[in-house]
Amino acid sequence: MIIGSVHVGDKSMYPLPKNITKFLEQSSGLIIEADVRSSEGVVYPVSSILSKDVLDKTQRQLLVNIAKDLGMAEAQLLNAPPWTAALTIQLALVNKLGYVSDKGVDMHLI
């Protein structure tokens, strides 16, 4: 059986359905895309493109407003590569809905 995991969750997701836990107990292994328990040794590529460099004045102000709405320092988004800013916003919004990474299925299984 091949299944995917959800990287964020809440306590209502557990325990996992019995058919999944039974299969996992009988399986010979678990393959994960990354060990998310620690970020030690993780190195991201250096980016020369920052969000503030590719957004016009109106877009920058929208990003500043988003940062304020999420309780973040605007520099955290403006001085990050666009992909990092996007993921940071997504995770913050998911967290506001009550889902957190330490309740993700991958964290539960490893």
Secondary structure by P-SEA (a helix, b strand, c coil): cbbbbbcccccccccccaaaaaaaaaccccccccccccccccccccccccccccccaaaaaaaaaaaaaacccccccccccaaaaaaaaaaaaaaaaccccccccccccc
